[in-house]
Every structure is written in structure tokens, then in C-alpha cells.
Amino acid sequence: MTRSDGKGIEAVGMPLLSVSAHRYTTEDMEEAKHLYEMQPRDFVTINLDYKQTGAGGDDSWGARPCPQYTLEPQAYAYSFRLRPVSR
């Protein structure tokens, strides 16, 4: 993730990470019912996650995600390294 001047930060997952970046906070997204209700912030929220479970199943009627896309309740461990970058 870099600024317009090329300076920024790099995240390296061990193993690979699931990454998302938003101009909204988690609270903004949880409270809004529609996208137009959210106002972009003047900062970026970055989430570094080990993995994410699937959002839904094979249909739109409440099916659970397929087993290969499901994280079971258990302890998980991951690590990542942050380092500055300049391009």
C-alpha cells in the first residue's frame, strides 16, 4: 500500500494472507443498510486476515458454504511481516 509519493508499507504473510482495503470503517459497513449511506473516510482501513470463510452456498436461499470454503471453529495461527517500501 503506497501513497502518491511512492512511500508505503508492504505486508508479507506467512502463509499467504487475505487482504482488504476500504475507505470505510468496519462499523460504517455494519451499520449501513445500503452503500449510498456510507461516506468515504479520509483514511484507509486495511484488514490482514489469515483466511475467510465463504459468504454463502450454491444458491441464494440460505445454503451454507461448501466444506472446502468453510473455516471450522478452532484455534488458527498466522503471522505476517510489515516493512516500509519506497518506489
HELIX and SHEET records of a PDB file:
HELIX    1   1 THR A   26  GLU A   31  1                                   6    
HELIX    2   2 LEU A   35  GLU A   37  5                                   3    
HELIX    3   3 PRO A   67  TYR A   69  5                                   3    
SHEET    1   A 2 LYS A   7  MET A  14  0                                        
SHEET    2   A 2 SER A  79  SER A  86 -1                                        
SHEET    1   B 2 SER A  18  HIS A  22  0                                        
SHEET    2   B 2 THR A  45  ASP A  49 -1                                        
END                                                                             
